Amino acid sequence: MPQSAAILSPCVKVCRIEPGGDVCLGCERTLAEIAGWGLFTNAERAAIMATLPARRSVRRDGGTAP
């Protein structure tokens, strides 16, 4: 059975963490998610990817990302 392709990083090469925060304003991942990305399974990566649109929406609407 062929292996599925790895889910690529959502990094957009705009790495910026606000002071006191832990979410990248470029890709919306937490520092822990960024650090662990290479070790995560495709299922874990997919779960993170699924949360990113909501994080962007919250930040765009003036809230704080979860």
C-alpha distances in whole Angstrom, upper triangle without the diagonal:
4,7,9,13,15,18,21,24,27,30,32,34,37,37,40,41,44,46,46,42,39,37,36,38,36,32,34,31,33,34,32,29,30,30,27,24,23,22,21,17,16,18,21,21,20,23,26,25,26,29,30,32,34,35,36,38,40,41,42,44,46,44,42,39,37
4,6,9,12,15,18,21,24,26,29,31,34,34,37,38,41,44,43,40,36,34,34,35,33,29,31,29,31,32,30,27,27,27,25,22,20,20,19,16,14,16,19,19,19,22,24,23,24,27,28,30,32,33,34,36,38,39,39,42,44,42,40,36,35
4,6,9,12,15,18,21,23,26,28,31,31,34,34,38,40,40,36,33,31,30,32,30,26,28,25,27,28,26,23,23,24,21,18,17,16,15,12,11,13,16,15,15,19,20,20,21,24,25,27,29,30,31,33,35,35,37,39,41,39,37,33,32
4,6,9,12,15,18,20,23,25,28,28,31,32,35,38,37,34,30,28,27,29,27,23,25,23,25,26,24,21,21,22,19,17,15,16,14,11,8,11,14,13,12,16,17,16,18,21,22,23,26,27,27,29,31,32,33,35,37,36,34,30,29
4,6,9,12,15,17,20,22,25,25,28,29,33,35,35,32,28,26,25,26,24,21,22,21,23,24,23,19,19,20,18,15,13,15,13,11,8,12,14,12,12,16,16,15,17,20,20,22,25,25,25,28,30,30,31,34,35,34,32,29,28
4,6,9,12,14,17,19,22,22,25,26,29,32,32,28,25,23,22,23,21,18,19,17,20,20,19,16,15,16,14,11,10,11,10,8,6,10,11,9,10,13,14,13,15,18,18,20,22,22,23,26,27,28,29,31,33,31,29,26,25
4,7,9,12,15,17,19,19,22,23,26,29,29,26,22,20,19,20,18,14,16,14,17,18,17,14,13,15,13,10,10,12,10,9,6,9,10,7,7,11,11,9,12,14,14,16,19,19,19,22,24,24,25,28,29,28,26,22,22
4,6,9,11,13,16,16,20,21,24,27,27,24,21,18,17,18,15,12,15,13,16,17,17,13,12,14,13,9,10,12,11,11,9,12,12,8,10,13,12,10,13,15,14,16,19,18,18,21,23,23,24,27,28,27,25,22,22
4,5,9,10,13,13,16,17,21,23,24,20,17,15,13,15,12,9,11,10,13,13,14,10,9,11,11,7,9,12,11,12,11,13,12,8,10,13,10,9,13,14,12,14,17,16,16,19,21,20,21,24,25,24,22,19,19
4,6,9,11,11,14,15,19,22,22,19,16,13,11,12,9,6,9,8,12,13,14,11,10,13,13,10,12,15,14,15,13,15,13,10,11,13,10,8,11,12,9,11,14,13,13,16,18,17,18,21,22,21,19,16,17
4,6,8,8,11,13,16,20,21,18,15,12,9,10,7,5,9,9,12,12,14,11,9,12,13,11,13,16,15,17,16,18,16,13,14,16,13,11,14,14,11,14,16,14,14,17,19,17,18,21,22,22,20,17,18
4,5,8,11,14,17,20,21,19,17,14,10,10,6,6,10,11,14,15,17,15,12,15,17,14,16,19,19,21,19,21,20,16,17,19,15,13,16,16,13,14,17,15,13,17,19,17,17,21,21,22,20,18,20
4,6,9,12,16,19,21,18,16,14,10,10,7,8,12,12,15,14,17,15,12,15,17,15,16,20,20,22,21,23,22,18,20,21,18,16,20,19,16,17,20,18,16,20,21,18,19,23,23,23,21,19,21
4,6,10,12,16,18,16,15,12,8,7,5,8,10,12,14,14,17,16,13,16,18,17,19,22,22,24,23,25,23,19,21,22,18,17,20,19,15,17,19,16,14,18,19,16,16,20,20,20,18,17,19
4,7,10,13,15,13,11,10,6,7,6,8,10,10,11,11,14,13,10,13,16,15,17,20,20,23,23,24,21,19,21,21,17,17,20,18,15,17,19,16,15,18,19,16,17,21,20,20,17,16,18
4,6,9,12,10,10,8,5,5,6,9,10,11,11,11,14,14,12,14,18,17,20,22,22,25,25,26,23,21,22,22,18,18,21,19,16,18,19,15,14,17,17,14,16,19,17,17,15,14,17
4,6,8,6,6,6,5,6,9,10,10,10,9,9,13,13,12,14,17,17,20,22,22,25,25,26,22,20,22,22,18,18,21,18,16,18,18,14,14,17,16,13,16,18,16,16,13,12,14
4,6,5,7,8,8,8,11,13,12,13,12,12,15,16,15,17,20,20,23,25,25,28,28,28,25,23,25,24,20,21,23,20,17,19,19,15,15,17,16,12,15,17,14,14,11,12,14
4,5,8,10,11,11,15,16,15,15,13,13,16,18,17,18,21,22,25,26,26,30,30,31,27,26,28,26,23,24,25,22,20,22,22,18,18,20,18,15,18,20,17,16,13,14,16
4,7,10,12,13,16,17,15,15,12,12,15,17,17,18,20,22,25,26,25,29,30,29,26,25,27,25,22,23,25,21,20,22,21,17,18,20,18,15,19,20,17,15,12,13,14
4,6,8,10,13,14,11,11,9,9,12,14,14,15,18,19,22,23,22,26,26,26,22,21,23,21,18,20,21,17,16,18,17,14,15,17,15,13,16,17,15,13,10,10,11
4,7,9,12,12,9,8,5,6,8,10,10,12,14,15,18,19,19,22,23,22,19,18,20,18,15,17,18,15,14,17,16,13,14,17,15,13,17,19,17,15,11,10,10
4,6,9,8,6,5,4,6,9,9,9,12,14,14,18,19,18,21,21,21,17,16,18,16,13,14,15,12,11,13,13,9,11,14,12,11,14,16,15,13,10,7,9
4,5,6,5,6,6,7,11,10,9,12,14,14,17,19,18,21,21,21,18,16,18,17,13,14,16,14,11,13,14,11,11,14,14,11,14,17,16,15,12,10,12
4,6,5,8,9,11,14,13,12,15,18,17,20,22,21,23,23,23,21,18,19,19,15,15,16,14,11,12,13,10,9,12,12,9,11,14,13,13,11,10,13
4,6,8,11,12,15,13,12,15,17,15,18,21,20,22,21,22,20,17,18,18,15,13,16,14,11,12,14,11,10,13,14,11,12,16,16,16,14,12,15
4,6,9,11,13,11,9,13,14,12,15,18,17,19,18,18,16,13,14,14,11,10,12,11,8,10,12,10,9,12,14,12,13,16,17,16,14,12,14
4,7,9,12,10,10,13,14,13,17,18,17,19,18,18,16,13,14,13,10,9,11,9,6,9,10,6,7,10,11,9,11,14,14,13,11,8,10
4,7,8,6,6,10,11,10,13,15,13,16,16,16,13,11,12,12,8,9,11,9,7,11,11,9,10,13,13,12,15,17,17,16,13,10,10
4,5,5,6,9,10,10,14,15,14,17,17,17,14,13,15,13,10,12,14,11,10,14,14,10,12,16,15,14,17,19,18,16,12,9,9
4,5,5,6,9,10,13,14,14,17,18,19,15,14,17,16,12,14,17,15,14,17,17,14,16,19,18,17,20,22,21,19,15,13,13
4,5,5,6,8,11,11,11,15,16,16,13,12,15,14,11,14,16,14,14,18,18,15,18,21,20,19,22,24,23,21,17,14,13
4,6,5,6,9,10,9,12,13,13,10,9,12,11,8,10,13,12,11,15,16,14,16,19,18,18,21,23,23,20,17,14,13
4,6,5,8,10,10,13,14,15,12,10,14,14,10,12,15,14,13,16,17,15,16,20,20,18,21,24,23,22,18,15,15
4,6,8,9,10,14,15,17,13,12,16,16,13,15,18,17,16,20,21,18,20,23,23,22,24,27,26,24,21,18,18
4,6,5,6,10,12,13,10,10,13,13,11,14,17,16,16,20,21,19,21,24,23,23,26,28,28,26,22,19,18
4,5,5,9,10,12,9,7,11,12,10,11,14,15,14,18,19,18,19,22,23,22,24,27,27,25,22,19,18
4,6,8,10,13,11,9,13,14,13,14,17,18,18,21,23,21,22,26,26,26,28,31,31,29,26,23,22
4,7,10,12,10,10,13,14,13,15,18,18,19,22,24,22,24,27,27,27,30,32,32,30,27,23,22
4,7,8,6,6,10,10,10,12,14,15,16,20,21,20,22,25,25,25,27,30,30,28,25,21,20
4,5,5,6,9,10,11,12,14,16,17,20,21,21,23,26,26,27,29,31,32,30,27,23,22
4,5,5,6,9,10,10,12,14,15,18,20,20,22,24,25,26,27,30,31,29,27,23,21
4,5,5,6,9,10,11,13,15,17,18,19,21,23,24,25,27,28,30,28,25,22,20
4,5,5,6,9,10,11,13,16,17,17,19,21,22,23,25,27,28,25,23,19,17
4,5,5,6,9,10,11,14,16,15,17,19,20,21,23,25,26,24,22,18,17
4,5,5,6,9,10,12,14,15,16,18,20,21,22,24,26,24,22,18,17
4,5,5,7,9,12,12,13,15,17,18,19,21,22,24,22,20,16,14
4,5,5,7,10,11,10,13,15,16,16,19,20,21,19,17,13,12
4,5,5,8,10,10,11,14,15,16,17,19,21,19,18,14,14
4,6,7,8,10,11,13,14,16,17,18,20,19,17,14,13
4,6,6,6,9,10,11,13,14,16,17,15,14,10,9
4,5,5,6,9,10,11,12,14,16,14,13,9,10
4,5,5,6,9,10,10,12,14,14,13,10,12
4,5,5,6,9,10,10,12,11,11,8,9
4,5,5,6,9,10,11,9,8,5,7
4,6,5,6,8,10,10,9,7,10
4,5,5,6,9,9,10,9,11
4,6,5,6,5,6,6,8
4,5,5,5,5,6,9
4,5,7,9,10,13
4,6,9,10,13
4,7,9,13
4,7,9
4,6
4
